[in-house]
Amino acid sequence: MQSPTAAVSDYFARMKAALTGLEQLAARASAGGPGDIMAAAVVAPYLRRLKASFGAWESRIGFMEQFRISRAESGFPVFQTVLELENDRATAKDRLATIPPVKALREEMADFILRNRAFPEALQSRMAERLYLERLDGAEFFQPLTLPETIQVTVNPETKRPACLVTWGTYDGTQTLPMVYMARIEDSSERMLKLLVTRDGQLNTDVALPLPVGGYLNPDLASAFDAFVTAGSAYSLTPSTIATNLDRDFPDLHPKRLSRFVLGPFYASGITENSSKINEILGKVRRTENAWLMTWTLQEVVSRAEKPEVRGFFSTTPAQEEFHIDTGDLEAVRMGVSAYQKHALVPHDAYQALYASGEAETIFDGFTVHVISGDNIISEV
């Protein structure tokens, strides 16, 4: 049976391998590989943030004994761990001022060993804390909420409206799942139409747009959009609910497509307990560093039509989107989406074990499987 220290070390090693594999997939898709595997250009920056978070958490183990994950469900760190990282980032400068520099600590450790013929555990802990806090300076982590930014602006040739591609990220506290949202939103506000659309219905190239822009592009709506995202991005809300709420709350905004990338669950034998069948099979993998499986889901809801604005004597009903739900697919109805993709990334050793067990077809039913071996990934196995 693994010691707690060995289990923690194994967990970080396997998670790092999984996130590196996801980055490889994103890079390949961006370079023209299998299209839209994970909306690569959008998700890649958030994967880097998540990888940085895990790097910081691992270095934190050097002076903090506890590290908690959702072993029975997502396989990701509990939400409190995400909050603690944010708090550490905010207080790092003040805490560093109370800890001697690395050089001074090393000299003190050497002196302690010579005088006491013992290992300076307390000083080692202080050193680990200092190195951890220094690591936080300037780094970008996966936060409880990463506020929206506008990464692309085009003009819809049919409606002659500017269309913004907006992204944001959130770590769902209840399900302990990292999520990334992507929304293509048309803006019919008079200010944006005048500023961004030429008379012939093209994007006004005379307007400098230093993309990405922090927040929603329309300055009149940016603060309200941030507030909407903060309050309405929980996993418990379906993409169609979020899109409908956005359409209702912002009369000048017309969400044409909303996608949600949900990372997890993550399975690691001997560590997670989220599937006895998967964990039992992964436990037979010869090399324990390959005994893991990462899954993710890309959910999407699209507008199939727009009901035009209705003006009456006493009131006006703004334009409304009609979102398509695939009622022929019970899973799509449950998710509240037009379409969805389920993916799994697994090391070659683990895939062989799952295949040899005779359970691979059942476990991967409905999934696109990506098998990783070194720097190579074979997709759609």
Secondary structure, DSSP 4 states (H G I P E B T S, - for coil): ---HHHHHHHHHHHHHHHHHHHHHHHHHHHTTSSTTSS-HHHHHHHHHHHHHHHHHHHHHTTT-----B-TTTT-SBPHHHHHHHHHHHHHHHHHHTTS--HHHHHHHHHHHHHHHSS--HHHHHHHHHHHHHHHHTT-----SEEEEEEEEEEE-TTT--EEEEEEEEEEETTTTEEEEEEEEEEE--HHHHHHHB-TTS-B-TTS---SSEEB-S-TTTHHHHHHHHHHS--TTS-HHHHHHHHHHH-TTEEEEEEEEEEEEEEEETTT--S-HHHHHHHTT-SSGGG-EEEEEEEEEEEEEEEEPPEE-SS-EEPPEEEEE--TT-HHHHHHT-SEEEEEEEEEHHHHHHHHHTT-HHHHTTTEEEEEEETTEEEE--
